[in-house]
Amino acid sequence: EKGMDYAIEDIFVTNGGSEALIFAVMALCDPGDEIMVFEPFYANYTTFCKEFGAKINAVPTSVENGYHLPSEEEIEKHITPKTKAILLTNPGNPTGVVYTEAEQDMISRIVRKHNLALIADEVYREFVYDGAYRSFGTMPELDDNLIIIDSVSKRYSACGARIGCIISKNKELSKQVIKCCQARLCSPILEQVGAAALYTTPASYLEEVNKEYKKRRDTIVAALKKLPGVKASDPKGAFYIMVNMPVDDAEKFAIWTLENFSIDGETVMFAPGNGFYNTPGSGINEARLAYVLKSEDLERAIYILGEALKAYPGRVEK
């Protein structure tokens, strides 16, 4: 359906997308090796690397350009002799960014030029709201470099099923991944049966889900634009948006909203942005919002957020 051609022996079923990422790190890295990511990034990437002695090599992006990638020259400046892979989420978590074909072509050139692996976490690929989506798996020049991470958890709202997969045509990598699979014996059979059944879901289901998330995306973007001092990108995929707020510390603000603020008994909770960065001090006034509520609740939540920002003692005027 996606224009990709993979054989059965290229696909390894895993305990969720998380184990697929762990296997990729184990297969690629010795202690001290590096994996490049673009911050802000999914926080557990740090954990997966630390578990096996690998290091995160973080390249910053900015809310001003929607968290899109920096230039080719800037990315190459961050590559070291220890860099083994570039890891990115497309569509992005926590930013909602969907990389353009020009950005994908640039990443392809870089990994091939420097003989790096490209770990493409594509678990949100069904959730794209503006224009077409291209998987890295449709780019044949990447056959020797590409590792795709996939999962049923986001696609079918089945996080507890813990079924994902790691996909690659690189035979040397596959030899290492199969060792990891054999060491933990097997992903749970009942979950595999259930996950396989999910793929009989008609395409109309995902089409309707996509329409609803687009509506929610449009709702939260419009509501955030009304808040003075708040900067937010226009996410093109997934169901997250990163916001830059006029506060001294988003984590302190989050605690304050839970402990000290409410409107008619209601308040808001969000993920502080600093947890999505590797660079100390970055993301301190940012937050990730998830637009997984119905539109009416999102409008109410952003209204409460705006009133909380007005009342917060640590507000910083810009």
TIPAKE-124001 format. One record per residue (C-alpha): y, x, z; residue in one letter. Coordinates in steps of 0.05 Angstrom, whole numbers. Example, Ala and Ser with C-alpha at 12.3 -4.5 7.8 and 13.67 -1.06 7.14 Angstrom:
<recs>
REC        v        u        w   aa
REC      -90      246      156    A
REC      -21      273      143    S
</recs>
This chain:
<recs>
REC        v        u        w   aa
REC        0        0        0    E
REC       48       58       14    K
REC       30      100      -46    G
REC       -8      153       -7    M
REC      -76      180      -24    D
REC     -117      205       36    Y
REC     -192      214       42    A
REC     -230      192      104    I
REC     -239      265      125    E
REC     -163      273      126    D
REC     -155      220      181    I
REC     -172      229      254    F
REC     -168      169      300    V
REC     -135      185      366    T
REC     -118      153      433    N
REC      -51      129      410    G
REC        3      167      372    G
REC       13      210      435    S
REC      -55      243      430    E
REC      -43      254      356    A
REC       20      292      373    L
REC      -16      331      427    I
REC      -71      351      378    F
REC      -18      374      328    A
REC       14      419      381    V
REC      -54      446      404    M
REC      -75      461      332    A
REC       -9      495      312    L
REC       17      532      373    C
REC        0      590      417    D
REC       38      596      483    P
REC      110      616      468    G
REC      111      586      398    D
REC      166      536      380    E
REC      171      467      349    I
REC      238      448      320    M
REC      265      378      335    V
REC      331      344      322    F
REC      365      319      385    E
REC      368      266      411    P
REC      293      258      404    F
REC      235      221      436    Y
REC      231      249      506    A
REC      156      258      509    N
REC      158      310      454    Y
REC      181      358      508    T
REC      121      340      552    T
REC       71      349      495    F
REC       98      418      481    C
REC      103      441      553    K
REC       31      421      567    E
REC        7      476      520    F
REC       60      529      531    G
REC      100      513      468    A
REC      175      507      468    K
REC      224      456      440    I
REC      274      487      392    N
REC      329      433      391    A
REC      379      425      334    V
REC      438      379      352    P
REC      460      318      312    T
REC      519      273      325    S
REC      535      199      334    V
REC      595      210      287    E
REC      549      215      226    N
REC      495      168      251    G
REC      451      225      277    Y
REC      433      247      207    H
REC      410      318      195    L
REC      457      378      193    P
REC      461      422      131    S
REC      403      463      104    E
REC      439      527      125    E
REC      449      502      196    E
REC      376      482      203    I
REC      353      550      177    E
REC      396      586      228    K
REC      351      556      283    H
REC      286      580      252    I
REC      256      640      289    T
REC      192      681      280    P
REC      161      635      334    K
REC      177      570      297    T
REC      112      536      275    K
REC      134      466      256    A
REC      190      417      247    I
REC      178      351      283    L
REC      217      289      267    L
REC      212      214      276    T
REC      227      172      215    N
REC      253      119      229    P
REC      281      151      292    G
REC      271      139      365    N
REC      321      137      401    P
REC      372      136      345    T
REC      345       86      294    G
REC      363      135      238    V
REC      325      130      173    V
REC      329      196      134    Y
REC      354      194       63    T
REC      312      220        5    E
REC      361      278        0    A
REC      347      295       73    E
REC      273      290       62    Q
REC      277      335        1    D
REC      317      386       43    M
REC      264      385       98    I
REC      210      394       45    S
REC      245      456       17    R
REC      254      486       86    I
REC      182      478      110    V
REC      154      505       45    R
REC      203      563       43    K
REC      187      584      114    H
REC      113      564      114    N
REC      121      514      170    L
REC       83      451      187    A
REC      121      385      182    L
REC      100      335      235    I
REC      125      268      212    A
REC      121      214      266    D
REC      123      151      224    E
REC      101       98      274    V
REC      163       55      260    Y
REC      158       55      184    R
REC      152      -21      178    E
REC      218      -30      215    F
REC      269      -11      162    V
REC      328      -58      149    Y
REC      372      -30       94    D
REC      341       -6       30    G
REC      274       26       14    A
REC      233       72       58    Y
REC      197      135       33    R
REC      141      165       73    S
REC      134      241       72    F
REC       62      225       52    G
REC       85      206      -17    T
REC      112      276      -31    M
REC       54      316      -62    P
REC       90      383      -55    E
REC       80      376       21    L
REC        4      369       18    D
REC       -9      436       53    D
REC       47      428      104    N
REC       48      355      125    L
REC       19      323      187    I
REC       31      248      194    I
REC       29      214      261    I
REC       14      140      261    D
REC       -3       85      311    S
REC      -16       10      316    V
REC       26        4      379    S
REC       95       -9      347    K
REC       70      -41      283    R
REC       32      -97      318    Y
REC       64      -95      387    S
REC       -2      -68      414    A
REC       21      -10      458    C
REC      -37      -19      507    G
REC      -89      -13      452    A
REC      -79       64      449    R
REC     -102       73      378    I
REC      -66      121      331    G
REC      -84      175      282    C
REC      -66      244      257    I
REC      -68      252      181    I
REC      -67      316      142    S
REC      -95      347       78    K
REC      -92      417      107    N
REC     -164      437      116    K
REC     -150      494      165    E
REC     -111      447      209    L
REC     -166      395      205    S
REC     -217      446      230    K
REC     -177      454      293    Q
REC     -162      379      302    V
REC     -236      361      298    I
REC     -250      409      356    K
REC     -199      370      397    C
REC     -231      304      378    C
REC     -301      330      395    Q
REC     -278      356      462    A
REC     -255      287      484    R
REC     -315      254      449    L
REC     -286      189      422    C
REC     -228      141      422    S
REC     -249       76      456    P
REC     -294       35      410    I
REC     -269      -34      434    L
REC     -197      -13      420    E
REC     -217       14      351    Q
REC     -250      -53      334    V
REC     -188      -90      357    G
REC     -141      -44      320    A
REC     -182      -51      255    A
REC     -176     -127      262    A
REC     -101     -121      268    L
REC      -98      -94      197    Y
REC     -124     -160      171    T
REC      -57     -190      192    T
REC      -23     -219      131    P
REC       38     -182      104    A
REC       80     -244      118    S
REC       75     -228      193    Y
REC      109     -161      185    L
REC      160     -190      137    E
REC      180     -242      189    E
REC      182     -191      245    V
REC      225     -146      203    N
REC      274     -202      188    K
REC      280     -219      263    E
REC      292     -146      282    Y
REC      345     -140      227    K
REC      380     -201      257    K
REC      377     -169      326    R
REC      402     -103      299    R
REC      461     -137      266    D
REC      475     -176      330    T
REC      476     -115      376    I
REC      517      -73      327    V
REC      570     -128      321    A
REC      573     -138      396    A
REC      580      -64      411    L
REC      638      -57      362    K
REC      678     -104      406    K
REC      673      -57      467    L
REC      733      -10      474    P
REC      714       64      478    G
REC      642       53      458    V
REC      615       90      397    K
REC      549       69      366    A
REC      514       88      302    S
REC      490       35      253    D
REC      415       42      260    P
REC      375       31      196    K
REC      306       26      227    G
REC      262       22      290    A
REC      292      -21      345    F
REC      336       27      384    Y
REC      410       45      382    I
REC      444      104      416    M
REC      513       91      444    V
REC      567      138      469    N
REC      603      105      528    M
REC      669      121      564    P
REC      635      140      629    V
REC      628      204      669    D
REC      552      201      671    D
REC      508      148      638    A
REC      453      157      690    E
REC      501      145      747    K
REC      528       85      709    F
REC      458       57      699    A
REC      443       63      774    I
REC      511       31      790    W
REC      498      -29      745    T
REC      431      -42      780    L
REC      456      -32      851    E
REC      529      -54      850    N
REC      544     -100      791    F
REC      523     -168      766    S
REC      552     -230      732    I
REC      521     -294      757    D
REC      462     -255      785    G
REC      450     -217      719    E
REC      459     -144      702    T
REC      435      -94      650    V
REC      388      -35      649    M
REC      384       20      596    F
REC      356       89      585    A
REC      406      145      600    P
REC      417      190      541    G
REC      408      257      574    N
REC      333      248      576    G
REC      331      250      500    F
REC      363      319      496    Y
REC      337      389      509    N
REC      405      423      512    T
REC      432      421      584    P
REC      492      376      591    G
REC      482      340      525    S
REC      477      264      522    G
REC      508      256      591    I
REC      552      198      569    N
REC      501      167      521    E
REC      448      114      528    A
REC      391       85      487    R
REC      391       10      481    L
REC      330      -27      455    A
REC      344      -91      417    Y
REC      277     -123      432    V
REC      307     -186      462    L
REC      325     -248      423    K
REC      395     -248      394    S
REC      425     -295      445    E
REC      401     -251      502    D
REC      428     -189      467    L
REC      497     -220      461    E
REC      496     -236      535    R
REC      471     -166      553    A
REC      526     -132      513    I
REC      578     -178      544    Y
REC      553     -158      614    I
REC      552      -84      593    L
REC      625      -90      570    G
REC      646     -122      636    E
REC      608      -69      674    A
REC      645      -14      636    L
REC      711      -46      655    K
REC      692      -47      729    A
REC      656       20      734    Y
REC      693       69      780    P
REC      671      129      737    G
REC      700      102      672    R
REC      733      157      630    V
REC      788      136      583    E
REC      785      170      515    K
</recs>
